[in-house]
Amino acid sequence: MPTPDFYIEGTPYYKALIAPNNENVPYLTMVPQYIVIHETENYDPRADAWMHNKFVRNGGGSANVSFTYAVDDKRIVQNLKLNQVGWQAGDGFYGKGNRRGISIEMCEQRGSSRSQTEKNTQALVRYLLKKFPNIEVYHVEPHKSFSSYGKNCPSNLLPRWDSFINGIQKGPSSVVAGAWFVKEGDDGDRVEDLQKKLRKLGYTLKIDGSFGPETDEVFREFQEDIGITVDGSFGPNSQKAMDKALREPRDLGGNYKGKVIRIIYKKSDGINIYRTPDWEANPYHAYKYGETRDILGKYLVDGSEMFKIRGSDGDVYWITAAEKYVEVKDKGVYEMAVNKENTGFVDVEEGAYYAEAVKFLAEEDILSGIGNDEFGSDDVLRRKDFAIALYRYAKQEDEITYDLAIEWVKEQGIMSGYPNGDFGGTDPLRRRDFAVALYRYAKSL
């Protein structure tokens, strides 16, 4: 048995780091923000912390699992560096549990003391909270909080979760995260953190690390706005409420009816879109340069602006609103400009079943538009339009008049006028008349 590296509240602590080139250890580092608690669900009498260290060392099974710690009733064993990402939370490559979490597996082998394993885990959490002051006690989370498929882990501990957290706070350590408050007259990093978060939430104040009258007034305004006790005291409960407010999108207003975003970022990787308003969520997809989507609103999310958009599949997505990556366009004007560029007419959309035919007729000067860059896609064809188009196709002449076209179709026996002698050039061409005229022309060839 190796010699412990040190002790945490009397429990031996062993550093037994696995090789960084193991296939279950990604070459990724992190600044930890969470402590993720697991249970091994392995009741084999041999399945202690050392056996689970060996499990990670040998590749972590078929799922290539890796986790920071294994804890049993006798010891704490560290498997990964504390800034090293491990695959353990079940929330994907970009998931907060995997990418931001120090993970602790509590061993459950038969014959061990469950209560002592939990006490050793609580001692380890206290140690980590002291080591990482940025991690608050409410960021000690069960695996279930991150699992994308809702794994009920740690299943034995979850019914007693609040008691477990309380046990962490009531431990012998003299400094327990969560037992702090700052108020008017204080200064330092926590005050500066408060000021930065208030600024992210849209409040106006100076960031100087000093909790003066201005910060006190703005902070009390924040407390009143979100409905918590207005006492001017910034502590764990206020910070939890503030972090929640930062995660929730705040509607920035504005009229975006009939507006679209257009991607102007030209790099091949495109711009990520998200299923939820969360910058740390797994990207769902990426939009490429030139793509457009309907805008449903603009929101402030964790201090940065996001557009809520309608995807091509009809679902709602979220994307950055930064002008570096997207621009806002009037949908109608933009679509007409795109149509004009692609097909030559503002009312003919590229990809429409008739687009190629329209482009061919226009390019061959057989059938032109009706003016103002419009083809008149939904208009009814008039008798004179058909006569002129057929004459242009048959004669291939640049100079043409209405009278020439009418005279020609009459001479060729393709179309005749009405009994009263009128050709009826502005009348709609009925389908039966179109069939007769085209038949006559085909027979004349």
Salt bridges, closest charged atoms under 4 A:
GLU9 OE1 - ARG126 NH2 2.83
GLU39 OE2 - ARG114 NH2 2.37
ASP44 OD2 - ARG46 NH2 2.81
ASP48 OD2 - ARG75 NH1 3.56
ASP72 OD2 - ARG75 NH1 2.58
ASP73 OD2 - LYS74 NZ 3.59
GLU105 OE2 - HIS38 ND1 3.63
GLU108 OE2 - ARG114 NH1 2.79
GLU118 OE2 - ARG114 NE 2.99
GLU118 OE2 - ARG160 NH2 2.67
GLU136 OE2 - ARG190 NH1 3.24
GLU192 OE2 - LYS196 NZ 3.18
ASP193 OD2 - LYS197 NZ 3.49
ASP208 OD2 - LYS206 NZ 3.84
ASP216 OD2 - ARG220 NE 3.05
ASP243 OD1 - LYS197 NZ 2.92
ASP278 OD2 - LYS96 NZ 3.42
GLU280 OE2 - ARG100 NH1 2.88
GLU291 OE1 - ARG293 NH2 3.07
ASP294 OD1 - LYS331 NZ 3.11
ASP302 OD1 - LYS200 NZ 3.79
GLU305 OE1 - LYS298 NZ 3.19
ASP315 OD2 - ARG275 NH1 3.34
GLU327 OE2 - ARG262 NH1 3.06
GLU356 OE2 - LYS359 NZ 3.91
ASP385 OD2 - ARG382 NE 2.97
ASP433 OD2 - ARG430 NE 2.92
